[in-house]
Amino acid sequence: MFTGIVEELGEVVSVEDLGDSSRIRLRGPLVTQGARHGDSIAVNGVCLTVVDTAEELAAGTGAFSADVMAETLRRSSLGVLAPGSRVNLERAMALGDRLGGHLVQGHVDATATLLSRTPGEAGADGRPQWEVLRFSLPAGVSRYLVEKGSITVDGVSLTVVEAGADFFTVSLIPATLALTTLGLRRPGEPVNLEVDVLAKYVERLLADRAAPLLPAGTATAGSGAPAATAGDLR
């Protein structure tokens, strides 16, 4: 579980094609401090597992490796990463930590495209004090967004400004622009989206409440395990 508060702007060191998966090595001196084999680190919003041995992590290179299944590469933007790509990194939260963003699972629901960037008023240094980013919104997730609700974009917890049928906007402060990949994204580039998991639980509970009461064990149309999302298979 994560909070969507990016700890570090990391960099892809290498991408090794393993056929039905890839091994990505990433540089992140902060998130690797105290890291252990099997720890979870969110990379652009996708929960990945550290696969380095204790000896490799003790070497102090400031880098870690993670295996990414083909399903995750297909369902997220991790498939377009290349050496030199900048990525948002966040370690899994610890119980008792402050929840600065919102509850984030690291399971990507869909990818979207940055449509436009609109700078706000300039500050004393001539730079915009904030910027509005507009993203496409896939039909399958649009129902989970509401104005002033939460959305995770490339692992960054953000507040929705506008929630249209096929788009949404967010306003970014200078700190977010400087400390995350969202300050680097150009129109046309893909991003990972994770909707607020509370919205999905509410939807499921309301759907079950509206369904007729059936004997235990009776199957209904559409029943079964939910579809896998990026981060379920790593």
Secondary structure, DSSP 8 states (H G I E B T S, - for coil): -B-S---EEEEEEEEEE-SSEEEEEEE-TTTTTT--TT-EEEETTEEEEB---HHHHHT--SEEEEEEEHHHHHHSGGGG--TT-EEEEEE---TTS--SS--B-S-B-EEEEEEEEEE--B-TTSSBS-EEEEEE--HHHHTT--TT-EEEETTEEEEEEEE-SSEEEEEE-HHHHHHSGGGT--TT-EEEEEE-HHHHHHHHHHHHHHS----TT---TT-S-----BTTB-
